[in-house]
Amino acid sequence: MINSLGVLILVLAFSCAGESANNAAGEGSRSSSSSSQSTSTAETATEETKELTNSELSALSREEKLEYLRKRSEGSLDAEKRAKLNKIRAEQNQMKQDAVDEAAAKNGIASASKASKSATESSQVDLAEEAKESTFARDLMSFVEAGKMDKRRRFVLDQVSFDQNENLNPNSNRQIQVLKEIMDKYPRLNVGFLGYSNKKLVASEVTKITERRGKKLADLLVSKGILGNRLGYQGLGKSPAGVLDPERIEVVVMGL
C-alpha cells in the first residue's frame, strides 16, 4: 500500500512532466511561428524582387535596365571603391568628349573646304567674256598667246586678298578660277606666285607670311586639278614704296 509520501512524489513527478511537456510544446509553437514568419518574410522579399523584375524592368529601355543594374551593383561597393569607379568614369567621359570635339573640328574644316571647293568649281567662267572685263585675264592670255617669255613681266591678282588670319577671302575665288581655266586652256603654261605685304613685323616674318600666301594659292590650284610641277611660289616680304596695293600677289610666267 502506498503511503502518503509516495503519493506526493508521484503527483509532483506528473506535474513536472506535464509542465515540461507544456514548455516544450510552447517552445515548439514559438519556433514554428518564428520559422513560419521568417519563411513568410523571405517569400515576401522574393515576391517584391520578382515584381520589380517582371513589372518595372519590363517597362524600361535597354539603357535604363543597364543603368538600374549598374546602380544595384555599385550599391554594394564601399566608399573607397566607389570613388575610384567615379574617377575612372569621369576620365572615360572626358576622353569621349575630346574625341567628339576633335571629330567635330575636323568635320567642320572638311565641310568648309568642301563648300569652298564646290563654290569655286560651280562658278565656271567664259574666258572670252572674262577677258573683256578683267585686266588680269586679258593681259595674261595675250602674253601667253604671243609666246614670248619675259620673267620680268608680272600680272597682279587684283581680286585676291587674305583676312587677318591669313585665310583666303571668299571674293578671291573667281579670279583663282579664272587662272585655273587659263592654265587648262594653255597646258604648257607654268606660273609662280610672288607675295608682298606691308605688315609691321620684322622682315623675316613678313617674308614667311607672303610665302605662305603663295603656297595657299598653289595648293588651291592643285586641289582643282592643276599639276604641282606647273606651279611655284616665293615670299618677297615688304612691298616697295609707292605700290598701290602693298598686300598683293603677283603672277609670273615661268614656262610656256
Buried (B, 14 or more C-beta within 10 A) or exposed (E): EEEEEEEEEEEEEEEEEEEEEEEEEEEEEEEEEEEEEEEEEEEEEEEEEEEEEEEEEEEEEEEEBEEBEEEEEEEEEEEEEEEEEEEEEEEEEEEEEEEEEEEEEEEEEEEEEEEBBEEBBEEEBEBEEBBEEBEBBBBBBEBBEEEEEEEEBEBBBBBBBBEEEEEBEEEBBBBBBBBBBBBEEBEEBBBBBBBBBBBEBEEEEBBBBBBBBBBBBBEBBEBBEBEEEBBBBBBBBBBEEEEEBBBBBBBBBBEB
